[in-house]
Amino acid sequence: MKRGAKIVISAVAALTVGVGGYAYSLYRPVVDTMESIYEPLASETTIGSAGPDVEGGSLTASLGVSGAREAAQELPADLSENKPFNLLVLGVDERENDIGRSDAIMLLAVNPQKHSVLMFNIPRDTRTEIVGKGKTDKINHAYAFGGVDMSVDTVENFLDVPVDYYVKVNMEGLERIIDILGGVTVDNPFQFDFEHIAYDKGPIELNGHEALMYSRMRYDDPKGDIGRNERQQLVLSALIDKGKSVSNITKLNSILGAVKDNVKTNLTKDDMLDIVTKYRTQIETVDKDEVQGSGKRIDGIYYYMVDDAEKERIHAELTRQLQSGE
């Protein structure tokens, strides 16, 4: 099992429900938080959460993707029935006076019947068609052009798979939560300096701002975007470990407040409770796969190039993961 992928599931559960089991000790504030962060996709509000011939909520968002309606029939994302589903996690860098871009893009294929999750990190510089914009650009620009809806449509088109649900997390919100918890400790794989902060190799303690900068650096990382994804996962892992020890009610209320301000999802309250009470106990293995490609400059701009064969491989892996049965 890959620890980096495992903690993403925990992170989603913690961020959307309020740090694990403590949710049940503060039921009303937690319910209020879950209801306040609910934000359906535009397609869900115009088409409805499910048509007469389509099961699975936000799969209606993918009607423009080839075979999506047929896929919806085979892969109903009814969480109350413990069905397989795809979840798109967007870590968004929204700074002051900037609409923001999706810094982290992770697609998770969750199948409780197989007791497993398959996770793909999609490099933010991946060159692809931006659905609804009529141009080819970096995949993370989809959020800047059209928010979550365009990001979902673009990821669906890129991999030719429907996205059932999304969770959007403002990365600066993690800074606030980390400070509430009194900082986090990560095991840094190599020494580097970034934004006037020195990060030594080995275990280091980080406050919220230091952790945010730590997760942003990429140009001095020998692995580039992939290395930054790994450091983001280190921060999330440390955040979840720290959150598990929260016993102060005041801190928990503050964390819930930060979640309200920095998280949006089209998972309903009941969906989130199903994930925590059913799916989390079913998942035994979480495997991480990387989107393979290579860097290339086009008109002086760096892109991560992914060929058709690789996209077909990823599509096949995701489809296989979501098939019913052991």
MITI-297957 format. One record per residue (C-alpha): x, y, z; residue number from 1; residue in one letter. Coordinates in nm, 4 decimals. Layout:
N
{px X, py Y, pz Z, num NUM, residu A}
...
! end
This chain:
326
{px 0.0000, py 0.0000, pz 0.0000, num 1, residu M}
{px 0.1277, py 0.3473, pz -0.0900, num 2, residu K}
{px 0.1149, py 0.5718, pz 0.2168, num 3, residu R}
{px 0.0961, py 0.8888, pz 0.0068, num 4, residu G}
{px -0.2279, py 0.7777, pz -0.1576, num 5, residu A}
{px -0.3734, py 0.6375, pz 0.1631, num 6, residu K}
{px -0.3538, py 0.9700, pz 0.3404, num 7, residu I}
{px -0.5405, py 1.1459, pz 0.0591, num 8, residu V}
{px -0.8508, py 0.9409, pz 0.1443, num 9, residu I}
{px -0.8023, py 1.0294, pz 0.5099, num 10, residu S}
{px -0.7489, py 1.3923, pz 0.4179, num 11, residu A}
{px -1.0716, py 1.4109, pz 0.2209, num 12, residu V}
{px -1.2617, py 1.2476, pz 0.5046, num 13, residu A}
{px -1.1038, py 1.4741, pz 0.7639, num 14, residu A}
{px -1.1470, py 1.7964, pz 0.5685, num 15, residu L}
{px -1.5078, py 1.7276, pz 0.4742, num 16, residu T}
{px -1.6268, py 1.5793, pz 0.8005, num 17, residu V}
{px -1.4038, py 1.7382, pz 1.0627, num 18, residu G}
{px -1.1056, py 1.5232, pz 1.1619, num 19, residu V}
{px -1.2252, py 1.1674, pz 1.1895, num 20, residu G}
{px -1.4191, py 1.0301, pz 1.4823, num 21, residu G}
{px -1.4563, py 1.3647, pz 1.6581, num 22, residu Y}
{px -1.7333, py 1.4437, pz 1.4080, num 23, residu A}
{px -1.9783, py 1.2403, pz 1.6102, num 24, residu Y}
{px -1.9108, py 1.4242, pz 1.9345, num 25, residu S}
{px -2.0116, py 1.7543, pz 1.7747, num 26, residu L}
{px -2.2880, py 1.6405, pz 1.5461, num 27, residu Y}
{px -2.4677, py 1.9711, pz 1.4863, num 28, residu R}
{px -2.1593, py 2.1823, pz 1.4037, num 29, residu P}
{px -2.0317, py 1.9044, pz 1.1803, num 30, residu V}
{px -2.3631, py 1.8763, pz 0.9958, num 31, residu V}
{px -2.3683, py 2.2537, pz 0.9516, num 32, residu D}
{px -2.0187, py 2.2348, pz 0.8035, num 33, residu T}
{px -2.1088, py 1.9535, pz 0.5653, num 34, residu M}
{px -2.4144, py 2.1416, pz 0.4454, num 35, residu E}
{px -2.2275, py 2.4704, pz 0.4018, num 36, residu S}
{px -1.9513, py 2.3246, pz 0.1833, num 37, residu I}
{px -2.1924, py 2.1528, pz -0.0556, num 38, residu Y}
{px -2.1706, py 2.3067, pz -0.4020, num 39, residu E}
{px -2.3159, py 2.1100, pz -0.6959, num 40, residu P}
{px -2.1740, py 2.1268, pz -1.0459, num 41, residu L}
{px -2.3595, py 2.3473, pz -1.2932, num 42, residu A}
{px -2.4741, py 2.0381, pz -1.4821, num 43, residu S}
{px -2.6298, py 1.9003, pz -1.1655, num 44, residu E}
{px -2.8400, py 2.2101, pz -1.1122, num 45, residu T}
{px -2.9550, py 2.2310, pz -1.4753, num 46, residu T}
{px -2.9910, py 1.8644, pz -1.5665, num 47, residu I}
{px -3.0650, py 1.7280, pz -1.2212, num 48, residu G}
{px -2.8728, py 1.4906, pz -1.0003, num 49, residu S}
{px -2.9905, py 1.1921, pz -1.2051, num 50, residu A}
{px -3.2047, py 1.1503, pz -1.5127, num 51, residu G}
{px -3.4508, py 0.8634, pz -1.5688, num 52, residu P}
{px -3.1891, py 0.6613, pz -1.7590, num 53, residu D}
{px -2.8767, py 0.7668, pz -1.5695, num 54, residu V}
{px -2.7821, py 0.6605, pz -1.2197, num 55, residu E}
{px -2.5111, py 0.8170, pz -1.0105, num 56, residu G}
{px -2.5562, py 1.1901, pz -0.9577, num 57, residu G}
{px -2.2852, py 1.4008, pz -1.1135, num 58, residu S}
{px -2.2118, py 1.1532, pz -1.3904, num 59, residu L}
{px -2.4573, py 1.3709, pz -1.5838, num 60, residu T}
{px -2.1740, py 1.6220, pz -1.5965, num 61, residu A}
{px -1.9904, py 1.3908, pz -1.8348, num 62, residu S}
{px -2.2509, py 1.3571, pz -2.1098, num 63, residu L}
{px -2.0093, py 1.5201, pz -2.3508, num 64, residu G}
{px -1.7536, py 1.2414, pz -2.3013, num 65, residu V}
{px -1.7773, py 0.9449, pz -2.5371, num 66, residu S}
{px -1.9502, py 0.6495, pz -2.3770, num 67, residu G}
{px -2.0210, py 0.8359, pz -2.0538, num 68, residu A}
{px -2.3912, py 0.7579, pz -2.0441, num 69, residu R}
{px -2.3186, py 0.3903, pz -2.0983, num 70, residu E}
{px -2.0531, py 0.4052, pz -1.8282, num 71, residu A}
{px -2.3050, py 0.5621, pz -1.5927, num 72, residu A}
{px -2.5296, py 0.2587, pz -1.6378, num 73, residu Q}
{px -2.2426, py 0.0246, pz -1.5500, num 74, residu E}
{px -2.0939, py 0.2295, pz -1.2683, num 75, residu L}
{px -2.3726, py 0.3897, pz -1.0642, num 76, residu P}
{px -2.2126, py 0.6099, pz -0.8005, num 77, residu A}
{px -2.4775, py 0.5536, pz -0.5358, num 78, residu D}
{px -2.2732, py 0.5821, pz -0.2172, num 79, residu L}
{px -2.5590, py 0.4590, pz 0.0008, num 80, residu S}
{px -2.5252, py 0.1258, pz -0.1827, num 81, residu E}
{px -2.1459, py 0.1140, pz -0.1466, num 82, residu N}
{px -2.0872, py 0.1537, pz -0.5214, num 83, residu K}
{px -1.7521, py 0.2300, pz -0.6909, num 84, residu P}
{px -1.6919, py 0.5939, pz -0.7826, num 85, residu F}
{px -1.4379, py 0.8420, pz -0.9162, num 86, residu N}
{px -1.3399, py 1.1403, pz -0.7026, num 87, residu L}
{px -1.1496, py 1.4416, pz -0.8353, num 88, residu L}
{px -0.9506, py 1.6285, pz -0.5697, num 89, residu V}
{px -0.8433, py 1.9811, pz -0.6634, num 90, residu L}
{px -0.5904, py 2.1607, pz -0.4459, num 91, residu G}
{px -0.6480, py 2.5191, pz -0.5560, num 92, residu V}
{px -0.4037, py 2.8034, pz -0.5115, num 93, residu D}
{px -0.6345, py 3.1047, pz -0.4728, num 94, residu E}
{px -0.4355, py 3.4096, pz -0.3741, num 95, residu R}
{px -0.5544, py 3.7653, pz -0.3218, num 96, residu E}
{px -0.6737, py 3.9318, pz -0.6462, num 97, residu N}
{px -0.6193, py 3.6049, pz -0.8372, num 98, residu D}
{px -0.8934, py 3.3658, pz -0.9503, num 99, residu I}
{px -0.6472, py 3.0833, pz -0.8860, num 100, residu G}
{px -0.5292, py 2.7641, pz -1.0514, num 101, residu R}
{px -0.5522, py 2.4001, pz -0.9513, num 102, residu S}
{px -0.2086, py 2.3357, pz -0.8017, num 103, residu D}
{px -0.2818, py 1.9698, pz -0.7265, num 104, residu A}
{px -0.5052, py 1.7485, pz -0.9426, num 105, residu I}
{px -0.5724, py 1.3975, pz -0.8153, num 106, residu M}
{px -0.8202, py 1.1439, pz -0.9526, num 107, residu L}
{px -0.9150, py 0.8612, pz -0.7175, num 108, residu L}
{px -1.1028, py 0.5505, pz -0.8325, num 109, residu A}
{px -1.2623, py 0.4033, pz -0.5197, num 110, residu V}
{px -1.3964, py 0.0473, pz -0.5236, num 111, residu N}
{px -1.5061, py -0.0965, pz -0.1872, num 112, residu P}
{px -1.5904, py -0.4291, pz -0.3523, num 113, residu Q}
{px -1.2215, py -0.4680, pz -0.4341, num 114, residu K}
{px -1.1243, py -0.3031, pz -0.1031, num 115, residu H}
{px -0.8960, py -0.0699, pz -0.2942, num 116, residu S}
{px -0.8355, py 0.2770, pz -0.4333, num 117, residu V}
{px -0.6346, py 0.3673, pz -0.7419, num 118, residu L}
{px -0.4986, py 0.7218, pz -0.7462, num 119, residu M}
{px -0.3488, py 0.9215, pz -1.0305, num 120, residu F}
{px -0.1704, py 1.2531, pz -0.9785, num 121, residu N}
{px -0.2149, py 1.4586, pz -1.2951, num 122, residu I}
{px 0.0774, py 1.7023, pz -1.3394, num 123, residu P}
{px -0.0513, py 2.0594, pz -1.3483, num 124, residu R}
{px 0.1494, py 2.1415, pz -1.6634, num 125, residu D}
{px -0.0124, py 1.8603, pz -1.8648, num 126, residu T}
{px -0.0991, py 1.9899, pz -2.2119, num 127, residu R}
{px -0.4561, py 1.9067, pz -2.3143, num 128, residu T}
{px -0.7752, py 2.0481, pz -2.4601, num 129, residu E}
{px -0.9524, py 2.2841, pz -2.2200, num 130, residu I}
{px -1.3158, py 2.1846, pz -2.2638, num 131, residu V}
{px -1.5416, py 2.4869, pz -2.3062, num 132, residu G}
{px -1.2542, py 2.7220, pz -2.3843, num 133, residu K}
{px -1.1756, py 2.6010, pz -2.7348, num 134, residu G}
{px -0.8007, py 2.5883, pz -2.6876, num 135, residu K}
{px -0.5157, py 2.3642, pz -2.5814, num 136, residu T}
{px -0.3348, py 2.4686, pz -2.2651, num 137, residu D}
{px -0.2017, py 2.3481, pz -1.9310, num 138, residu K}
{px -0.4647, py 2.1407, pz -1.7529, num 139, residu I}
{px -0.4472, py 2.3503, pz -1.4358, num 140, residu N}
{px -0.5577, py 2.6576, pz -1.6356, num 141, residu H}
{px -0.9032, py 2.5011, pz -1.6719, num 142, residu A}
{px -0.9819, py 2.6172, pz -1.3194, num 143, residu Y}
{px -0.8697, py 2.9734, pz -1.3951, num 144, residu A}
{px -1.0859, py 2.9791, pz -1.7089, num 145, residu F}
{px -1.4005, py 2.8123, pz -1.5768, num 146, residu G}
{px -1.3710, py 2.7012, pz -1.2172, num 147, residu G}
{px -1.4532, py 2.3526, pz -1.0946, num 148, residu V}
{px -1.6982, py 2.2810, pz -1.3777, num 149, residu D}
{px -1.4398, py 2.3366, pz -1.6504, num 150, residu M}
{px -1.1794, py 2.1434, pz -1.4502, num 151, residu S}
{px -1.4122, py 1.8438, pz -1.4214, num 152, residu V}
{px -1.5046, py 1.8552, pz -1.7904, num 153, residu D}
{px -1.1388, py 1.8844, pz -1.8916, num 154, residu T}
{px -1.0233, py 1.5908, pz -1.6757, num 155, residu V}
{px -1.3120, py 1.3808, pz -1.8063, num 156, residu E}
{px -1.2158, py 1.4612, pz -2.1633, num 157, residu N}
{px -0.8440, py 1.4081, pz -2.1004, num 158, residu F}
{px -0.8900, py 1.0528, pz -1.9718, num 159, residu L}
{px -1.2294, py 0.9727, pz -2.1304, num 160, residu D}
{px -1.3787, py 0.8773, pz -1.7943, num 161, residu V}
{px -1.6683, py 1.0325, pz -1.6022, num 162, residu P}
{px -1.6003, py 1.2094, pz -1.2725, num 163, residu V}
{px -1.8638, py 1.1319, pz -1.0100, num 164, residu D}
{px -1.7620, py 1.3727, pz -0.7360, num 165, residu Y}
{px -1.5127, py 1.6461, pz -0.6643, num 166, residu Y}
{px -1.3554, py 1.8036, pz -0.3568, num 167, residu V}
{px -1.1934, py 2.1458, pz -0.3935, num 168, residu K}
{px -0.9538, py 2.2572, pz -0.1204, num 169, residu V}
{px -0.8027, py 2.6050, pz -0.1060, num 170, residu N}
{px -0.4380, py 2.5362, pz -0.0273, num 171, residu M}
{px -0.4111, py 2.8529, pz 0.1806, num 172, residu E}
{px -0.6828, py 2.7079, pz 0.4021, num 173, residu G}
{px -0.4389, py 2.4338, pz 0.4991, num 174, residu L}
{px -0.2099, py 2.7061, pz 0.6341, num 175, residu E}
{px -0.4811, py 2.8173, pz 0.8753, num 176, residu R}
{px -0.5619, py 2.4623, pz 0.9878, num 177, residu I}
{px -0.1939, py 2.3785, pz 1.0456, num 178, residu I}
{px -0.1502, py 2.6877, pz 1.2613, num 179, residu D}
{px -0.4615, py 2.5937, pz 1.4629, num 180, residu I}
{px -0.3039, py 2.2534, pz 1.5273, num 181, residu L}
{px 0.0287, py 2.4068, pz 1.6300, num 182, residu G}
{px 0.2301, py 2.3077, pz 1.3233, num 183, residu G}
{px 0.3298, py 1.9786, pz 1.1603, num 184, residu V}
{px 0.6462, py 1.7694, pz 1.1244, num 185, residu T}
{px 0.7592, py 1.6216, pz 0.7909, num 186, residu V}
{px 1.0586, py 1.4115, pz 0.6906, num 187, residu D}
{px 1.2090, py 1.6265, pz 0.4146, num 188, residu N}
{px 1.3927, py 1.4194, pz 0.1482, num 189, residu P}
{px 1.6438, py 1.6909, pz 0.0499, num 190, residu F}
{px 1.7627, py 2.0366, pz 0.1524, num 191, residu Q}
{px 1.6395, py 2.3439, pz -0.0353, num 192, residu F}
{px 1.5622, py 2.7133, pz 0.0086, num 193, residu D}
{px 1.2366, py 2.8682, pz -0.1066, num 194, residu F}
{px 1.0791, py 3.2091, pz -0.0462, num 195, residu E}
{px 1.3546, py 3.3013, pz 0.2018, num 196, residu H}
{px 1.2899, py 2.9833, pz 0.4045, num 197, residu I}
{px 1.5569, py 2.7143, pz 0.4516, num 198, residu A}
{px 1.4279, py 2.3567, pz 0.4592, num 199, residu Y}
{px 1.6854, py 2.1140, pz 0.6007, num 200, residu D}
{px 1.6985, py 1.7492, pz 0.5047, num 201, residu K}
{px 1.5338, py 1.5149, pz 0.7542, num 202, residu G}
{px 1.2540, py 1.5729, pz 1.0096, num 203, residu P}
{px 1.1562, py 1.9414, pz 1.0211, num 204, residu I}
{px 0.8801, py 2.1289, pz 1.2041, num 205, residu E}
{px 0.6694, py 2.3666, pz 0.9959, num 206, residu L}
{px 0.4137, py 2.6304, pz 1.0808, num 207, residu N}
{px 0.1262, py 2.6980, pz 0.8411, num 208, residu G}
{px 0.3092, py 2.9433, pz 0.6159, num 209, residu H}
{px 0.6238, py 2.7283, pz 0.6019, num 210, residu E}
{px 0.4165, py 2.4205, pz 0.5172, num 211, residu A}
{px 0.2357, py 2.6060, pz 0.2389, num 212, residu L}
{px 0.5619, py 2.7265, pz 0.0849, num 213, residu M}
{px 0.7085, py 2.3771, pz 0.1278, num 214, residu Y}
{px 0.4229, py 2.2319, pz -0.0769, num 215, residu S}
{px 0.4531, py 2.4961, pz -0.3508, num 216, residu R}
{px 0.8221, py 2.4671, pz -0.4459, num 217, residu M}
{px 0.8874, py 2.2696, pz -0.7658, num 218, residu R}
{px 1.1575, py 2.4262, pz -0.9842, num 219, residu Y}
{px 1.4417, py 2.3119, pz -0.7552, num 220, residu D}
{px 1.2941, py 1.9650, pz -0.7127, num 221, residu D}
{px 1.4732, py 1.7030, pz -0.9271, num 222, residu P}
{px 1.1362, py 1.5358, pz -0.9807, num 223, residu K}
{px 0.9616, py 1.8593, pz -1.0790, num 224, residu G}
{px 0.5828, py 1.8478, pz -1.0485, num 225, residu D}
{px 0.5881, py 1.4873, pz -0.9296, num 226, residu I}
{px 0.8241, py 1.5806, pz -0.6475, num 227, residu G}
{px 0.5957, py 1.8644, pz -0.5426, num 228, residu R}
{px 0.2990, py 1.6253, pz -0.5371, num 229, residu N}
{px 0.4960, py 1.4019, pz -0.3027, num 230, residu E}
{px 0.5726, py 1.6944, pz -0.0689, num 231, residu R}
{px 0.2064, py 1.7955, pz -0.0704, num 232, residu Q}
{px 0.1246, py 1.4441, pz 0.0393, num 233, residu Q}
{px 0.3844, py 1.4653, pz 0.3182, num 234, residu L}
{px 0.2132, py 1.7791, pz 0.4486, num 235, residu V}
{px -0.1322, py 1.6200, pz 0.4258, num 236, residu L}
{px -0.0074, py 1.3085, pz 0.6034, num 237, residu S}
{px 0.1410, py 1.5144, pz 0.8853, num 238, residu A}
{px -0.1777, py 1.7204, pz 0.9064, num 239, residu L}
{px -0.3959, py 1.4111, pz 0.9438, num 240, residu I}
{px -0.1632, py 1.2577, pz 1.2045, num 241, residu D}
{px -0.1768, py 1.5814, pz 1.4042, num 242, residu K}
{px -0.5534, py 1.6096, pz 1.3605, num 243, residu G}
{px -0.6112, py 1.2642, pz 1.5066, num 244, residu K}
{px -0.4820, py 1.3856, pz 1.8416, num 245, residu S}
{px -0.7156, py 1.6848, pz 1.8652, num 246, residu V}
{px -0.9009, py 1.6775, pz 2.1971, num 247, residu S}
{px -0.9655, py 2.0475, pz 2.2465, num 248, residu N}
{px -1.3235, py 2.1394, pz 2.1501, num 249, residu I}
{px -1.2222, py 2.4971, pz 2.0752, num 250, residu T}
{px -0.9596, py 2.3785, pz 1.8280, num 251, residu K}
{px -1.2081, py 2.1490, pz 1.6583, num 252, residu L}
{px -1.4597, py 2.4304, pz 1.6195, num 253, residu N}
{px -1.1853, py 2.6466, pz 1.4704, num 254, residu S}
{px -1.0952, py 2.3687, pz 1.2265, num 255, residu I}
{px -1.4585, py 2.3344, pz 1.1223, num 256, residu L}
{px -1.4640, py 2.7075, pz 1.0599, num 257, residu G}
{px -1.1558, py 2.6790, pz 0.8391, num 258, residu A}
{px -1.3160, py 2.3913, pz 0.6474, num 259, residu V}
{px -1.6268, py 2.6032, pz 0.5835, num 260, residu K}
{px -1.4121, py 2.8787, pz 0.4393, num 261, residu D}
{px -1.1819, py 2.6639, pz 0.2260, num 262, residu N}
{px -1.3557, py 2.3463, pz 0.1062, num 263, residu V}
{px -1.6279, py 2.2891, pz -0.1532, num 264, residu K}
{px -1.7696, py 1.9595, pz -0.2794, num 265, residu T}
{px -2.0699, py 1.8141, pz -0.4590, num 266, residu N}
{px -2.0794, py 1.5329, pz -0.2034, num 267, residu L}
{px -2.3958, py 1.5726, pz 0.0021, num 268, residu T}
{px -2.4056, py 1.5369, pz 0.3789, num 269, residu K}
{px -2.5316, py 1.1800, pz 0.3418, num 270, residu D}
{px -2.2583, py 1.1030, pz 0.0858, num 271, residu D}
{px -1.9890, py 1.2242, pz 0.3252, num 272, residu M}
{px -2.1287, py 1.0203, pz 0.6114, num 273, residu L}
{px -2.1373, py 0.7135, pz 0.3847, num 274, residu D}
{px -1.7697, py 0.7649, pz 0.2956, num 275, residu I}
{px -1.6711, py 0.7869, pz 0.6610, num 276, residu V}
{px -1.8930, py 0.5072, pz 0.7956, num 277, residu T}
{px -1.8811, py 0.2623, pz 0.5031, num 278, residu K}
{px -1.6055, py 0.3229, pz 0.2513, num 279, residu Y}
{px -1.3215, py 0.4065, pz 0.4874, num 280, residu R}
{px -1.3575, py 0.0740, pz 0.6706, num 281, residu T}
{px -1.3710, py -0.1159, pz 0.3392, num 282, residu Q}
{px -1.0492, py 0.0194, pz 0.1918, num 283, residu I}
{px -0.7475, py -0.2036, pz 0.2572, num 284, residu E}
{px -0.5081, py -0.1106, pz -0.0231, num 285, residu T}
{px -0.4459, py 0.2173, pz -0.2023, num 286, residu V}
{px -0.2211, py 0.2170, pz -0.5065, num 287, residu D}
{px -0.0682, py 0.5236, pz -0.6647, num 288, residu K}
{px 0.0083, py 0.5431, pz -1.0343, num 289, residu D}
{px 0.1815, py 0.8282, pz -1.2153, num 290, residu E}
{px 0.0821, py 0.9884, pz -1.5422, num 291, residu V}
{px 0.3853, py 0.9198, pz -1.7608, num 292, residu Q}
{px 0.5049, py 1.1889, pz -1.9984, num 293, residu G}
{px 0.7884, py 1.4224, pz -2.0822, num 294, residu S}
{px 0.8612, py 1.7944, pz -2.0733, num 295, residu G}
{px 0.8565, py 2.0054, pz -2.3865, num 296, residu K}
{px 0.8718, py 2.3768, pz -2.4639, num 297, residu R}
{px 0.6238, py 2.5133, pz -2.7175, num 298, residu I}
{px 0.6561, py 2.8826, pz -2.8079, num 299, residu D}
{px 0.8765, py 2.9224, pz -2.5028, num 300, residu G}
{px 0.6210, py 2.7706, pz -2.2611, num 301, residu I}
{px 0.6897, py 2.4474, pz -2.0697, num 302, residu Y}
{px 0.4320, py 2.1688, pz -2.0998, num 303, residu Y}
{px 0.4083, py 1.8122, pz -1.9727, num 304, residu Y}
{px 0.3286, py 1.6021, pz -2.2792, num 305, residu M}
{px 0.1199, py 1.2847, pz -2.2427, num 306, residu V}
{px 0.0753, py 1.0734, pz -2.5547, num 307, residu D}
{px -0.2398, py 0.8880, pz -2.6616, num 308, residu D}
{px -0.1018, py 0.5481, pz -2.5617, num 309, residu A}
{px -0.0495, py 0.6667, pz -2.2041, num 310, residu E}
{px -0.3967, py 0.8182, pz -2.1869, num 311, residu K}
{px -0.5421, py 0.4898, pz -2.3120, num 312, residu E}
{px -0.3440, py 0.3011, pz -2.0470, num 313, residu R}
{px -0.4773, py 0.5237, pz -1.7695, num 314, residu I}
{px -0.8329, py 0.4962, pz -1.9044, num 315, residu H}
{px -0.8039, py 0.1161, pz -1.9042, num 316, residu A}
{px -0.6625, py 0.1096, pz -1.5502, num 317, residu E}
{px -0.9415, py 0.3326, pz -1.4172, num 318, residu L}
{px -1.2106, py 0.1340, pz -1.5976, num 319, residu T}
{px -1.0704, py -0.1930, pz -1.4622, num 320, residu R}
{px -1.0526, py -0.0521, pz -1.1110, num 321, residu Q}
{px -1.4192, py 0.0488, pz -1.1145, num 322, residu L}
{px -1.5512, py -0.2808, pz -1.2455, num 323, residu Q}
{px -1.7591, py -0.4809, pz -1.0021, num 324, residu S}
{px -1.6313, py -0.7967, pz -0.8414, num 325, residu G}
{px -1.3209, py -0.9080, pz -0.6600, num 326, residu E}
! end
